Amino acid sequence: MSEAASLSKAVPTPDHITDAVFYDFDMFFDPAYLADPHKRVQDLLDNAPPVFWTPRNGGHWMLVSHAANFEAARDTETFSSEVIPHAQIEAILAQLPPDTPPIPRAYPINLDPPLHAKYRQPVQGVFSPKAINLLKESIRKLAGELIDAVLDQGKCEFMSTVAQPLPVQVFLKLLGLPVEKFQTYSALVKAHLSATAGDAGSAIARMQDVALAMRDTIIARRDDPRDDLISLLWTVKIDGQPTTQQDIENYGVLMFIAGLDTVMQGMGHGVRHMAMHPELQSELRANPALIADATEELLRRYTFTVPPRRLNKDVVFEGVQMKKDDRAMLFLPGADLDPKEFPDADRVELNRGGKPHIAFNAGPHRCLGSHLARVELNILYEEVLARMPQFRLDPERPATFSGGHIIGVQELHLVWDK
């Protein structure tokens, strides 16, 4: 199969797209992107316009520079998180037959202010530093158990043995879902990660699968509350009204989609970098106090999320004409590798000054679970460096990656001397 044949089909170029802002890039199937994602991100920063339109995946804008991403992330009136307008979705749902299975909505991530705040505010306390710090001991215990299970082998496929089980099991504990359903949720994570630019029906079906896997527990916690997030969600109010089962399923789907594969990908990219840089391993082993700084710098160096937006109106943005209902991608990996914002952006520098990264986005949609992600990453790095001898990439089995809205590490094979 030729390279062109492996790409998504190119669509016709709209009249408002000029040659100056046209650049052919497939964020799902670009071969160089899938071979070494962040090297390709740097290539885009060097050779593509800072804001460009690509004909792939239905045609959309890519916001590559830090300036473009930072501005768009905060301008929710222009760059809407409602890829399909909220009112339109509600109208469609109202016309469905009464026996239609419930369709979850990933609220509040797919809402704009002010409605966004009404759904975000009730769960902010759950992800506060004080609340998340209570989980540290159990996260550390689980991380240690997962690492110890592979130590004697002298090798492992890190994503399946450590990076995926850790956040999935933390997620189950946080929500109060049965840990014995770990394999069920792991399969759902895999299905979500393998999805590309499919049709809306497939995306809805995947969200329904997630909601269905949670439903028995959600109903049980309504009548028999315990010390978990699902029980807590039954006690909060949204805009003065008690939460419904649909509300809680919406929250659960959001947390599943936004919280599981993101954390595991942060772990994959960070551990891969350490495997390629034994000097960094040595520095962090000698001075574990630097691990928190390493977590932040690795998040910047290997930012991996690409949130979608819809243009709410015609606008000239960064000197570029955009039209209402155009799609735009906040290419946060480009923002955090932009040399105009971060000198020597390809280098991991633990004492890097200047502005913070935007790996967790910016503006009102800044990641609600960022503190939990930081805690999981810090503890994972601490336990890996404390328990494992110096590790390196397996030269016989190179890492593989996936593109899309998450730059994913699919397989990461490590080896070490026993």
Summary of the structure (lengths in Angstrom):
residues: 418
radius of gyration: 21.4
end to end distance: 41.8
largest distance: 63.2
contacts: 1347
relative contact order: 0.17
helix: 52%
strand: 11%
